[in-house]
Amino acid sequence: MMLGFVVRRCAATIGHDPSAEEFTAWANTYHDGERTIYLFGRAITIAEARVIMRHRGRPVTVRSVAAHEQIEDILESPAGNVTSFAAAAARIKARRK
């Protein structure tokens, strides 16, 4: 799943686009039924939350992800800044000719 999806779930819970501090608090005290868990497997810091907020297109694994929320093949739906190495190498070779 993409980080943006996790941030949107937080926004839906708190009612507005979260700040890094709000996102940190939400992710570190995520409620799964009666249990409280760390959404990313461990507590995240506010600095890490700021990085997450800047890179929402990055794929991640989240404990609470449902089957329909999983990305089947990341190569079929890459983030906007992901480039195929093979395609880049082919472009460089073509420029040299």
C-alpha positions as CSV (number, residue, x, y, z in Angstrom):
1,M,0.0,0.0,0.0
2,M,1.2,3.6,-0.5
3,L,2.0,5.9,2.3
4,G,-0.5,8.3,1.0
5,F,-3.3,5.8,1.8
6,V,-2.1,5.5,5.4
7,V,-2.0,9.3,5.7
8,R,-5.6,9.5,4.2
9,R,-6.8,7.0,6.8
10,C,-5.3,9.2,9.5
11,A,-7.0,12.3,8.0
12,A,-10.3,10.5,7.9
13,T,-10.0,9.6,11.6
14,I,-9.0,13.0,12.8
15,G,-11.2,15.0,10.4
16,H,-8.5,17.0,8.6
17,D,-5.1,16.7,6.9
18,P,-2.8,15.7,9.8
19,S,0.3,17.5,10.9
20,A,3.5,15.4,11.5
21,E,2.7,15.5,15.3
22,E,-0.8,14.3,14.8
23,F,0.2,11.6,12.4
24,T,2.9,10.4,14.8
25,A,0.4,10.2,17.7
26,W,-2.2,8.4,15.5
27,A,0.3,5.8,14.0
28,N,1.9,5.1,17.5
29,T,-1.5,4.5,19.1
30,Y,-3.5,2.8,16.3
31,H,-6.4,0.8,17.7
32,D,-6.9,-2.7,16.2
33,G,-10.1,-3.9,18.0
34,E,-9.2,-3.7,21.7
35,R,-5.5,-3.8,21.1
36,T,-3.3,-0.7,20.6
37,I,-0.5,-1.2,18.2
38,Y,2.3,0.6,16.4
39,L,1.0,0.9,12.9
40,F,4.6,0.7,11.4
41,G,5.7,-2.1,13.7
42,R,7.5,0.3,16.0
43,A,7.0,3.8,17.3
44,I,7.8,6.5,14.7
45,T,9.3,9.9,15.5
46,I,8.0,13.3,14.4
47,A,11.0,13.6,12.1
48,E,10.1,10.3,10.5
49,A,6.4,11.4,10.1
50,R,7.6,14.5,8.3
51,V,9.5,12.3,5.8
52,I,6.4,10.1,5.4
53,M,4.3,13.2,4.7
54,R,6.8,14.2,1.9
55,H,6.9,10.8,0.3
56,R,3.3,9.7,0.1
57,G,3.8,7.7,-3.1
58,R,6.2,5.2,-1.5
59,P,4.9,1.7,-1.0
60,V,4.9,0.3,2.5
61,T,3.5,-2.7,4.5
62,V,1.1,-2.0,7.2
63,R,-0.2,-4.3,9.9
64,S,-3.9,-3.4,9.4
65,V,-4.0,-3.6,5.7
66,A,-6.9,-5.6,4.3
67,A,-6.5,-7.9,1.3
68,H,-8.2,-5.5,-1.1
69,E,-5.8,-2.7,0.0
70,Q,-2.6,-4.6,-0.9
71,I,-0.6,-3.8,-4.0
72,E,-0.4,-6.9,-6.1
73,D,2.7,-6.0,-8.1
74,I,4.6,-2.8,-7.4
75,L,6.1,-2.8,-10.9
76,E,2.6,-2.4,-12.4
77,S,1.9,0.7,-10.3
78,P,5.1,2.5,-9.4
79,A,5.3,5.9,-7.7
80,G,5.7,8.9,-9.9
81,N,9.4,9.2,-9.2
82,V,10.3,5.5,-9.8
83,T,12.2,4.8,-13.1
84,S,13.0,1.5,-14.7
85,F,16.8,1.0,-14.6
86,A,16.7,-0.9,-17.9
87,A,14.7,1.9,-19.6
88,A,17.1,4.5,-18.3
89,A,20.1,2.5,-19.6
90,A,18.5,2.1,-23.0
91,R,17.9,5.9,-23.2
92,I,21.6,6.6,-22.3
93,K,22.8,4.1,-24.9
94,A,20.5,5.7,-27.6
95,R,21.9,9.2,-26.8
96,R,25.4,8.0,-27.3
97,K,24.8,6.9,-30.9
